Amino acid sequence: MQDPRQFWDSRYGESAFAYGSEPNDFLAQQAEALPPGDALCLAEGQGRNGVHLAALGHRVCVQDLSPIGLARAEALAQERGVAIRTLCGDLASFEPAAASVDLVVAIWMHLPPALRAVVHRRAVQALRPGGHLILEAYTPAQLALGTGGPPQGELLISADDLRRELTGLEWLVLRECQRPIQEGPYHQGPSAVVQACGRKPAA
């Protein structure tokens, strides 16, 4: 099995942005009404979502395993005239400080179930009271569509998984649906997704 960092370095080293240079549609819709604050983007790859949030006035940190992806993120931010901070490392060992951010973003963050549960718990802990989490991921129904995402069923996510793992949030959006996605060469076509936007109750 290929080393995950080698896989992502290879994908993010291709000439085209793997998932495009524009933000994920669901993120853009949900972030529109949020006040600027400290934002953390997990498994952010080439930075398209973090750069979008920075353009909205957020102070953004983008995390990813791939230094090549993060170099593309920094270049994209410079091209768009915004500043982001990058953090290269494995989510297994990344534990953000409690109550340190106003927004956590996880777009297509597909992890083994045990690690995913830990990362989700840490994400909720990282939110300040009143903070938000925005997530979109592929569901198991995506396997039949084959238009993007990992081919391993255990890496796909249901709404019930999120409800169980992201305890402590009030759900503003939590739904499974099928929608068309056009994001670079690797996400193209009808897609089975789960969309979530949760808010940590104010103290």
VEXGUZA-426023 format. One record per residue: residue in three letters; y, z, x of N, C-alpha, C in turn. Coordinates in pm, whole numbers, plus 50000, padded with zeros to 5 digits. Layout:
N
ALAYZXYZXYZX
...
end
This chain:
203
MET498805000050085500005000050000501255000050089
GLN502204991650055503414990250136504255002950129
ASP504825006550244505735017950249506945015350159
PRO507315025050074508425022649979509725018450047
ARG510065024850159511315021050224511245006550274
GLN510105002450331509974988650376510114978950260
PHE509504982550145509594973850027511054971949986
TRP511794983149974513174982149927514094976050031
ASP513854978950159514664972550264514484957450258
SER513254953050234512994938650227513684932450105
ARG513554938949991514164933549870515684933549880
TYR516264944149930517734945049937518304936950052
GLY517434932250142517884923850251517944909150215
GLU517464905450097517544891550052518994887550028
SER519264874650031520654870150025521314873549891
ALA520594871949781521154874949649521014889849619
PHE521954895149540521804908749492520564909249401
ALA519644918249431518354918449363518514919949212
TYR519474928149170519684930749027521124927348985
GLY521724917949060523074913949030524094923549089
SER525354919749082526434928049136527274934449026
GLU526924931748901527644937848789526854949848737
PRO527524959348671526824971448627525804968748517
ASN524854977448508523904977448397524674978648265
ASP524274970648165524994970248037525074984047970
PHE523954990947965523935003847896524825013947967
LEU524775014248099525655023148173527115020048142
ALA527475007448147528875003648124529335008047984
GLN528475006347884528835010447748529035025547738
GLN528135033147797528185047647783529285053847868
ALA529595047847982530595053548073532015050948027
GLU532175041347937533515037147895534375048747845
ALA533755057947772534525068647708534575081447791
LEU533925081647907533875093947986535105095548073
PRO535645107548084536765109748176536285108848320
PRO537135104348412536715103648552536355117448606
GLY535355117648692534915130148753534055127248873
ASP533255136948912532325135349024531025129548971
ALA530625117949023529445110948974528415109349085
LEU527165110849048526045109249140525105098749082
CYS524865087949158523975077249115522695078049197
LEU521565080449130520285082149197519535068849207
ALA518865066749321518115054349343518975042249309
GLU520165042049365521205032549322521125019049391
GLY520305017749494520105004549553521354998549613
GLN521774987149561522884979549619524244983049558
GLY524284993449477525554999649444526344994549325
ARG525784985349248526574979149142527084989249040
ASN526264999149005526695008948905527705018848963
GLY527455023249084528395032349148529765026049170
VAL529775013449209531035006349229531785005249097
HIS531075002648990531715001948858532335015348821
LEU531615026048844532155039248812533355042548898
ALA533325038649025534475040949112535705033449059
ALA535485021349007536605013648951537175020348827
LEU536365028648760536845036148643537535049248683
GLY537555052148812538255064048859537365075648900
HIS536045073848892535135084648932535065085749085
ARG534775097649131534475100049272532945099149284
VAL532485088749351531075084849339530305086949468
CYS529125092849453528135093349560526915085449514
VAL526485075649594525295067949560524185071449658
GLN523025074749603521855078649682520805067749674
ASP520145065149786519015055949784518175058049910
LEU516935053449902516005054150015516315043750120
SER516935032650079517095021050166518475020450232
PRO518545021350365519845019650430520405005550414
ILE519514995750401519984982050381520644980750244
GLY520034986750141520664986750009522014993550011
LEU522115004850080523375012250082524445004850161
ALA524044997450264525024989250335525594978550243
ARG524754972850157525234963150058526174969949958
ALA525844982349922526704989849830528084992049890
GLU528124995850016529414998150082530214985250091
ALA529534974150120530224961250128530764957149992
LEU529984959549886530444956149751531644964649712
ALA531614977449747532754986149716534014981349788
GLN533864977649914535014972749991535554959849929
GLU534654951149889535054938549827535824940949697
ARG535424951349621536064954249492537264963749507
GLY537534968249629538704976649653538564990949605
VAL537334996349610537105010149568536355017449679
ALA536325030749669535645038949769534435045649705
ILE533335045649776532145053149735531625060549858
ARG530825070749833530135077749941528645074449927
THR527975072150038526545068850033525725080050096
LEU524525081650043523605091950091522215085750100
CYS521715084050222520425077750244519355088450259
GLY518325087650175517245097350184516285096050069
ASP515195103450079514115103249980514425113149869
LEU514235109049746514475118049633513575130349637
ALA512435129449701511525140949708512155152749779
SER513045150049873513665160849950515145162749918
PHE515635155649818517065156449783517255166149667
GLU518015176549693518305186249588519815188549582
PRO520515181749491521965183449481522305197749441
ALA523465202149482523895215749450524035217549299
ALA523725229449253523845232449110525295231249064
ALA525475226048944526805224848881527825218348975
SER527405207349039528265200849139528855187649095
VAL528345181848984528825168648940529035168448789
ASP529835158648747530115156848605529255146048541
LEU528635137748625527855126548573526715123548670
VAL525505122448615524355117548691523885104548626
VAL523665094448709523225081348661521885078048725
ALA520945073648643519625069248692519245056648617
ILE519485045348678519185032348617517995026248691
TRP516895024248619515655018848675515135027648789
MET515185040548772514635050048870513195053148830
HIS512265045448885510855046748846510085053948957
LEU509635066048927508995074749024507635079248974
PRO506745083549064505495089749019505805101748928
PRO504995104048825505345113948723505685127948775
ALA504925132948873505205146448922506565147048990
LEU506875137249072508185136849140509295134549038
ARG509055125648944510075122848842510475135448767
ALA509515143648732509835156148660510715165248744
VAL510425165948873511235174248963512655168748974
VAL512765155648993514085149349007514895151048879
HIS514245149548764514955151448637515445165948623
ARG514625175348660515045189448651516245191948742
ARG516195186848864517295188648957518555181748908
ALA518395170348841519555163148789520285171348684
VAL519525177548593520155185948491520835197948555
GLN520195203948654520805215348723522095211348794
ALA522155199048843523335194448917524555192548829
LEU524335190748700525445188348609526265200948584
ARG527565199248580528435209948534528355210948382
PRO528685222448325528765223348179529695212448125
GLY529225205448022529985194347966529725181048034
GLY528915181148142528615168848214527595160348142
HIS527455147848186526605138148120525565132248215
LEU524455128048158523425120548229523195107448155
ILE523215096348228522985083148170521785076948241
LEU520815072248162519565067148219519075055148137
GLU518585045148207517815034648142516595031748229
ALA515445029948166514205027448239513285018948152
TYR512285013248215511275005548142510225014848082
THR509765011447963508695018947896507345012147924
PRO506235018747888504925012547908504774998947839
ALA505514996647731505434983647663505924972147750
GLN506634975347858507134964947948506014957748021
LEU504884964148038503774957748109503354944648045
ALA503424944047913503024931847842504074920847854
LEU505314924547889506394914747895506554908948035
GLY506424917348137506444912548274507764906448319
THR508874911448266510184905648299510974914448395
GLY510304924148457510974932948552510294946448555
GLY510644954248656510104967748665508764968348735
PRO508294980448763507034982048837505824978048754
PRO504784972848819503574968948745502614980548722
GLN502924992448772502055004048755502485011948632
GLY501575013548537501895020348413502385034548431
GLU501875041548532502285055548550503755057048589
LEU504355046248637505765046848677506715043748562
LEU506185040148447507025036848331507245049248247
ILE508295049148165508805061548106508985059947955
SER508615070047880508825070047735509945079847699
ALA510435078747577511425088147528510855102347524
ASP509575103547491508955116847490508925122947631
ASP508685114647734508745119547872510125125447901
LEU511155118247862512515122747891512855135447814
ARG512435136047690512695147947609512045160247672
ARG510865158147729510125169247789510715173147925
GLU511155163448004511545166148142513035169248158
LEU513855164548068515305166648079515745177547982
THR515085188847989515435199747899516795205447938
GLY517515210147837518845215647861519965205947831
LEU519625194047780520655184347743520705182647592
GLU521895180047541522075175747403522055160447403
TRP521205154547321521045140047325522095133047238
LEU522885124747302523805116047230523135102747198
VAL522285098247290521455086247271520095089247333
LEU519035086647260517685087047316516825077947228
ARG516545065947282515845056147199515025046747287
GLU513955041747230513205030747289513535018047210
CYS513695007047281514044994547214513644982847303
GLN513694970947246513534958847325514864951547326
ARG515294947447444516584940547454516524930147565
PRO517364919847557517414910047665518174915647784
ILE517654913347902518314917948024518434906248120
GLN519614904748178519854894548281520564901448396
GLU519784905948492520314913048607519684907348734
GLY520364897848797519844892248921518494885548903
PRO517834882049013516574874649002515384882848952
TYR515464896148958514274904248931514234910448791
HIS515314909848716515314914948578515834903748488
GLN514924896248429515324884748348514424883748225
GLY515014885248106514254882647985514144894647894
PRO513414893247784513234904247690512534915947758
SER513074927947736512614939547811512444951647720
ALA511374959347744511094971547667511624983447746
VAL512624990147691513345000347766513495013247687
VAL513755023847761514215036247700515635038647752
GLN516515042047660517915044547693518255058847656
ALA518955065747746519265079747723520665083047773
CYS521395090347692522655096247735522665110547681
GLY522675120047771522655134047731523845141647787
ARG524185152547720525305160847761524835175147782
LYS525255180947893524935195047918525925203447839
PRO525445212547758526365220347674527415227747758
ALA528625228147706529695235547774529385250447770
ALA529755257047876529455271447884530265279147780
end
